[in-house]
């Protein structure tokens, strides 16, 4: 296994609270990063989400210093909605509008 991609309801204690919606996340083994695997897997997961949840938004959170993650979710259609902290570290909150006709 080289990583995971998917949705959860983690209910993490962020300040302020993470916006509502299914939380999207990606985690890859460091040795395989930068090869497009995250984008490929995330695209499939979001197409699935759009087919199931249709117009329901999804949210995600990233460390504000994690430039690769912020670039990836930007390519996937996530837009910054706010910022805050998680475990005393600065984070960025993002939202992606659900769609019946997703096109990347």
N, C-alpha and C positions, 0 to 999 in steps of 0.2 A: 504494500500500500504506500502511495506517495503523498496522500493527504486526504482532506475532507472538504466538502462543500455542502451547504444546506441551510435550513431554517430552524429556528428554535424560539422558545419563549423562556429566556434565561432569567428574567426579572433581576438583573444586576442592580446593585445599589449605586447608581450614578448620580451625580449632582450637576444639574437638575436631572430628574428622571429621564431615561431614554424615551423618545417619542413612541407612541403606541404603534403596534403592527408586528407582523412576523419579523424576527430579526435574522438577517442574512449574514452568513460568515463563510470564510475560506481560510484553510490552514494547509500549508504545504511543507514537506520536508525541505530544509534549506538547499540541499544538493540539486533539487529539480526546479527551483525557482528561476524565472526568466526565460522559460521555454514555451510559454503560452498555455500551459496546462490549466492554470487557474482561470484564465479567460474562457477557455473551451468548456470546462466543467461548470463554471458560473453561468455561462450563457445557457447551457442545457437546463440548469436548475431554475433559472429565471423564466425560461420558456415554459417549463412545467408549471411553475407558480402562476404564471399568467393564464395558463389553460385551466387551472383548478380554481384560483381565486379571482380570476378575470380582472376587475378593475381595483382590486385591493392593493394598497401601497405596502411596500416592505421597507424596513429601516435597517441601518447598520451603524456600527461605531468603530472608530479606529483611533489609535494613538495619533495625536496631531503631528508627530515626527515620523510616522511611517509612510514616507513618500510613495513607495511601490504600491501599498494597499490603497492609498488615496487615488493614485493614478488608475488602478484597476477598477475601483468602484465608479470612478468618473466615466470610464469607458463603457461601463455597464448601465449608465443612466442615473446614477445616484447624484443628488445635489445636496450640498451642505445645508443643514437646517438649523444648526446651532453648535455650541461647544459647551464643554463642561469638564468634569473630572471623574475618574474611576480609580479607586485605590490611590488617591492623591496624585494621579498622573493626568495631564491634560489630554482630552479626547475631543474628537469631532463627531457630531451626530449627522447622519445623512438619510435621505428618503428617496425612494424611487417610486414613481407613480406606476400603478398597475395598468395593464393594457390588454385589450383583447387582441390587438394586432402588434405584437412586439417586433421591432426590427432593429438590429444592432448595426 
